[in-house]
Amino acid sequence: MSDMGLVVVGAAGRMGQVLLRTVHTMEGVRVVGAIERSGSPYLGKDAGELAGIGTINVAISDDPLAAFAKADGVLDFTAPAATVEFAGYAAQARIAHVIGTTGCAAEDDARIAAAARHATIVKSGNMSLGVNLLAILVEKAAQALGPSDFDIEVLEMHHRHKVDAPSGTALLLGEAAAEGRKIALADRSVRVRDGHTGVREAGTIGFATLRGGSVVGDHSVILAGTGERITLSHQAEDRTIFARGAVKAALWAHGRKPGLYSMRDVLGL
């Protein structure tokens, strides 16, 4: 069986370069396309040389349609507007689309779900095995420790360049906690506290966001009761964990029927 041909979009960015290096080192996959925005100074450059892995004879292009037409899948950690556009192209090409983009609004998610009628899409706020296992633990803990006895707070920190908050991983963990308690996160989350807020409302799920330095990603879910506190946490030390998860998701999705899947599906969790 030939290797799965993958396109990396946002190829010149920090995560794009990590994806290029990761695909280069993993079995069963190869880079067949690299996409950047129109006007990028990197257009025409060899994607491998940019990523520091040597010449791979894949020039960076601003034509996703042409790249997708000769690929089996696309790895996408870009921005919501770009991801929605790429989802449409992936649907046209009938290829797998792995989405690690965070910060999508409800209307973005609706358009991605529509594209999943024709494309096999794996979308997750975090592609790492550790975080997805953590989400399961959070769900179980939230189910076991009721809202009358334990409050739930999600704390996250990322590097200074991250543009969305709370992070996709924090929201993934918040959704897991909400699922454990059989509530809708959108109705019970607290994103901001400032000034005279009054006492904490029982049953809500709070979020706290920190930004600074070069932190790849730290996440903690705190279940605080009277006289005791449980903290479930995960520290990401290298972006490669997300890239490897994305490649595994692409391999899992290759040849699978169209639909919208998560990393829990990929990992069998």
C-alpha positions as CSV (number, residue, x, y, z in Angstrom):
1,M,0.0,0.0,0.0
2,S,1.4,3.4,-0.9
3,D,1.9,6.1,1.7
4,M,-1.0,8.5,2.4
5,G,-0.4,11.8,0.7
6,L,-1.0,14.8,3.1
7,V,-1.3,18.5,2.6
8,V,-0.1,20.8,5.4
9,V,-2.0,24.1,5.4
10,G,-0.4,27.1,7.1
11,A,2.9,25.4,6.3
12,A,5.1,28.4,7.2
13,G,3.7,28.8,10.7
14,R,5.1,27.4,13.9
15,M,2.6,24.5,13.9
16,G,2.8,24.0,10.2
17,Q,6.6,23.5,10.3
18,V,6.1,21.0,13.2
19,L,3.6,19.1,11.1
20,L,6.0,19.0,8.1
21,R,8.8,17.6,10.3
22,T,6.5,15.1,12.0
23,V,5.0,13.7,8.7
24,H,8.6,13.4,7.4
25,T,9.5,11.1,10.4
26,M,6.3,8.9,10.5
27,E,5.6,5.8,8.5
28,G,2.8,5.5,6.1
29,V,2.5,9.2,5.2
30,R,4.3,11.7,3.0
31,V,3.9,15.4,2.3
32,V,2.4,16.1,-1.2
33,G,1.3,19.7,-0.7
34,A,2.1,22.8,1.5
35,I,-0.2,25.8,1.5
36,E,0.2,29.4,2.6
37,R,-1.8,32.5,2.2
38,S,-1.6,34.6,-1.0
39,G,1.2,37.1,-0.8
40,S,3.2,35.0,1.7
41,P,7.0,35.5,1.3
42,Y,7.4,31.8,1.5
43,L,5.5,31.0,-1.7
44,G,7.6,28.9,-4.1
45,K,10.1,27.8,-1.4
46,D,10.6,24.1,-0.7
47,A,8.5,23.1,2.3
48,G,11.1,20.7,3.5
49,E,13.9,23.3,3.5
50,L,11.7,25.8,5.4
51,A,11.0,23.1,8.0
52,G,14.7,22.2,8.3
53,I,14.4,18.6,7.0
54,G,16.0,19.2,3.6
55,T,14.6,19.3,0.1
56,I,11.3,17.3,-0.4
57,N,10.4,18.7,-3.8
58,V,7.1,20.2,-2.5
59,A,6.9,23.9,-3.2
60,I,4.7,26.1,-1.0
61,S,1.6,27.2,-2.9
62,D,-1.4,29.4,-2.4
63,D,-3.7,27.1,-4.4
64,P,-5.4,24.6,-2.0
65,L,-7.8,23.3,-4.7
66,A,-4.9,22.0,-6.8
67,A,-3.1,20.6,-3.8
68,F,-6.1,18.8,-2.4
69,A,-6.9,17.2,-5.8
70,K,-3.8,15.1,-5.6
71,A,-3.9,14.4,-1.8
72,D,-5.5,11.9,0.5
73,G,-5.8,14.2,3.4
74,V,-5.1,17.7,4.9
75,L,-3.7,18.7,8.3
76,D,-5.1,22.0,9.4
77,F,-4.1,24.1,12.5
78,T,-4.8,27.5,11.0
79,A,-7.6,30.0,11.8
80,P,-11.4,29.5,11.8
81,A,-12.1,31.4,8.6
82,A,-9.4,29.5,6.7
83,T,-10.5,26.2,8.2
84,V,-14.1,26.6,7.0
85,E,-12.8,27.4,3.5
86,F,-10.5,24.3,3.6
87,A,-13.4,22.2,4.8
88,G,-15.3,23.1,1.7
89,Y,-12.3,22.2,-0.5
90,A,-11.8,18.9,1.3
91,A,-15.4,18.1,0.7
92,Q,-15.1,18.7,-3.0
93,A,-12.0,16.6,-3.2
94,R,-13.6,13.8,-0.9
95,I,-10.5,13.6,1.3
96,A,-9.8,13.4,5.0
97,H,-9.6,16.7,6.8
98,V,-7.9,16.8,10.3
99,I,-8.8,20.0,12.1
100,G,-6.8,21.2,15.2
101,T,-7.9,24.8,14.7
102,T,-9.4,26.4,17.8
103,G,-11.6,29.4,18.4
104,C,-14.4,28.4,15.9
105,A,-17.7,30.1,16.4
106,A,-21.0,28.3,16.2
107,E,-21.5,29.3,12.6
108,D,-18.0,28.0,11.7
109,D,-18.8,24.6,13.4
110,A,-22.1,24.5,11.5
111,R,-20.3,24.9,8.1
112,I,-17.7,22.3,9.1
113,A,-20.5,19.9,10.0
114,A,-22.1,20.5,6.6
115,A,-18.8,19.8,4.8
116,A,-18.6,16.5,6.8
117,R,-21.5,15.2,4.7
118,H,-18.9,14.7,1.9
119,A,-15.5,14.7,3.7
120,T,-14.2,12.6,6.6
121,I,-13.4,15.3,9.2
122,V,-11.7,14.7,12.5
123,K,-11.9,17.8,14.7
124,S,-10.6,18.2,18.2
125,G,-9.6,21.0,20.6
126,N,-6.5,18.9,21.3
127,M,-4.9,16.0,19.3
128,S,-2.8,14.5,22.1
129,L,-3.5,11.2,23.7
130,G,-2.8,12.5,27.2
131,V,-5.4,15.3,27.0
132,N,-8.1,13.1,25.6
133,L,-7.4,10.6,28.4
134,L,-7.6,13.5,30.8
135,A,-11.0,14.5,29.4
136,I,-12.3,11.1,30.2
137,L,-11.0,11.3,33.8
138,V,-12.6,14.8,34.1
139,E,-16.0,13.5,32.9
140,K,-15.9,10.6,35.4
141,A,-14.8,12.8,38.3
142,A,-17.5,15.4,37.5
143,Q,-20.1,12.6,37.4
144,A,-18.9,11.2,40.7
145,L,-18.5,14.4,42.6
146,G,-21.8,16.3,42.5
147,P,-22.3,20.0,42.2
148,S,-23.6,20.5,45.7
149,D,-20.2,19.2,47.1
150,F,-17.6,20.1,44.5
151,D,-17.0,23.2,42.3
152,I,-15.2,22.9,39.0
153,E,-12.7,25.4,37.7
154,V,-10.6,25.0,34.5
155,L,-7.2,26.8,34.4
156,E,-5.1,27.1,31.3
157,M,-1.9,28.8,30.3
158,H,-0.4,29.3,26.8
159,H,2.3,31.3,25.1
160,R,1.9,35.0,24.4
161,H,1.1,34.5,20.7
162,K,-2.1,32.5,21.2
163,V,-5.1,34.5,20.0
164,D,-8.2,32.7,21.3
165,A,-9.4,32.2,24.9
166,P,-10.3,30.0,26.6
167,S,-8.2,27.5,24.7
168,G,-9.7,24.8,22.6
169,T,-8.3,22.3,25.1
170,A,-9.9,24.1,28.1
171,L,-13.2,24.1,26.3
172,L,-12.8,20.4,25.5
173,L,-12.2,19.7,29.3
174,G,-15.1,22.0,30.2
175,E,-17.3,20.0,27.9
176,A,-16.2,16.8,29.5
177,A,-17.0,18.1,32.9
178,A,-20.4,19.3,31.6
179,E,-21.1,15.9,30.1
180,G,-20.3,14.2,33.4
181,R,-22.9,16.4,35.1
182,K,-25.4,16.2,32.3
183,I,-25.5,20.0,31.8
184,A,-25.0,22.3,28.8
185,L,-21.6,24.0,29.1
186,A,-22.9,27.1,27.2
187,D,-25.5,27.6,29.9
188,R,-23.3,27.0,32.9
189,S,-19.9,28.3,32.1
190,V,-18.3,31.4,33.7
191,R,-15.6,33.0,31.5
192,V,-14.9,36.3,33.3
193,R,-14.8,37.4,36.9
194,D,-14.1,41.0,37.7
195,G,-15.3,43.4,40.4
196,H,-17.9,42.5,43.0
197,T,-19.1,39.2,41.6
198,G,-21.0,37.9,44.6
199,V,-20.8,34.3,45.8
200,R,-20.0,31.5,43.4
201,E,-23.1,30.0,41.8
202,A,-23.3,26.3,42.5
203,G,-23.1,24.0,39.5
204,T,-21.2,26.4,37.2
205,I,-17.9,25.6,35.5
206,G,-15.4,28.4,35.7
207,F,-12.5,29.2,33.3
208,A,-9.3,31.1,34.0
209,T,-6.9,32.1,31.2
210,L,-3.2,32.9,31.5
211,R,-0.9,34.0,28.7
212,G,2.8,34.5,28.6
213,G,6.2,33.4,27.5
214,S,6.6,30.3,25.4
215,V,4.3,27.9,27.2
216,V,3.1,25.2,24.8
217,G,0.0,24.4,26.9
218,D,-0.7,23.8,30.6
219,H,-4.2,22.7,31.7
220,S,-5.7,21.9,35.1
221,V,-9.2,21.0,36.1
222,I,-9.8,21.7,39.8
223,L,-12.6,20.1,41.7
224,A,-12.8,22.0,44.9
225,G,-14.9,20.7,47.8
226,T,-15.1,21.6,51.5
227,G,-11.8,20.7,53.1
228,E,-10.4,18.9,50.0
229,R,-9.4,19.7,46.5
230,I,-8.7,17.4,43.5
231,T,-6.6,18.6,40.6
232,L,-6.3,16.8,37.2
233,S,-3.7,18.3,35.0
234,H,-1.7,18.0,31.8
235,Q,1.4,19.8,30.6
236,A,2.4,19.9,27.0
237,E,6.1,20.3,26.5
238,D,6.5,19.9,22.8
239,R,4.1,20.7,19.9
240,T,5.1,17.4,18.3
241,I,2.5,15.6,20.5
242,F,-0.3,17.5,18.7
243,A,1.3,16.8,15.3
244,R,1.7,13.1,15.9
245,G,-1.9,12.9,17.0
246,A,-3.0,14.7,13.9
247,V,-1.1,12.3,11.6
248,K,-2.6,9.3,13.5
249,A,-6.0,10.9,13.0
250,A,-5.4,11.3,9.3
251,L,-4.3,7.6,8.9
252,W,-7.4,6.5,10.9
253,A,-9.7,8.7,8.7
254,H,-8.2,7.5,5.4
255,G,-10.9,5.6,3.5
256,R,-13.5,5.9,6.3
257,K,-17.0,7.1,5.4
258,P,-17.7,10.8,5.5
259,G,-18.7,12.3,8.9
260,L,-17.6,14.5,11.7
261,Y,-15.4,12.6,14.2
262,S,-13.3,13.4,17.3
263,M,-10.0,12.2,18.7
264,R,-12.0,10.0,21.1
265,D,-13.2,8.1,17.9
266,V,-9.6,7.9,16.6
267,L,-8.3,6.6,19.9
268,G,-11.1,4.2,20.6
269,L,-12.0,6.0,23.8
